[in-house]
Amino acid sequence: MPGDATPPPPPPPPLPPPELPPGLLAEYLESARAQLGVLAGLAERLVAAGGDREALDALRRETHKVHGSAGSYGFMEASRLAAGMEATVKDWVARPNAADVERGSLARWFVKRLGELLGVEVPETSVPPPRPTPRPPAKVPQRPVYRRPPPSPLPQKPADRSSNGPPVVASGAALDVPEVIYVEDDAALAELLEYGLRAHGYRFLAYRNGREALRELLALDVRGTRPLLLLDVDLPALDGYSILDALERARPGTYRVVFTTVHGTEEEQLRGLEAGALDYLVKPISLRVALEKIKRWVGGGR
């Protein structure tokens, strides 16, 4: 009988990208669960006060991160959901006192649906969390993390022929210089890039804060090489375009810059190329594609 019909089973969770080890995926899902708890708390704050500007700003930042990282870990539907929510929250931020929608209810639905798409249980939130107090830049991890590949003989690399200058040949002293530097404030994406670079034996540096990254990049002795700089457009403290502009004025031609961003429109890509970037990586980032491009940008087989 029609009334006795059994509802169809839920679709199976998406398979992770084949290049992603299960352990890294498990770590991402654990961090996603914590992120869902933050989002749930922000939703409750918006239930209490839909015009809470601090909650709106925090919700925009968190949805931006989910948009960029979820797809990179194989959760494309969750990434698309977060992209739509990010655009919605941007409109809320522009009109904080508009009463045309119940923001808290929509934010609650978003958190619930995001948890379903990720296959992660949303932590319970009993009371709205207190308003966050602004943190000074000094509390953000400030020092770069230098990652070395496992000890092994490093062969002399071939000349790196760049379209912007003559060949650059790495000397023995330059073997301590990072080949790749990335500036990324999303911890999940930063961990994914670290895994890929480490697995392929690259020497690299990582930064999470734009202002600190610029200070270190201005002082770094590259010893005649031109390291590849993967530069996130949307960074705390200082955005990617401002960093590139400062580097071009103070140390022109020192780094080969590739922007990474969720803003993949034609206008945004042209803006980056006109600013002097070598190329663009649009989030969600496929680790396999990113590593193939890095191999071509850096030079040499990996």
PyMOL commands that set and color helices and strands:
alter all, ss='L'
color gray80, all
select helices_A, chain A and resi 2-4+22-48+53-73+76-94+103-118+137-139+173-176+187-199+210-219+240-250+266-274+287-298
alter helices_A, ss='H'
color red, helices_A
select strands_A, chain A and resi 145-147+180-183+204-207+228-232+256-261+279-282
alter strands_A, ss='S'
color yellow, strands_A
deselect
rebuild
show_as cartoon
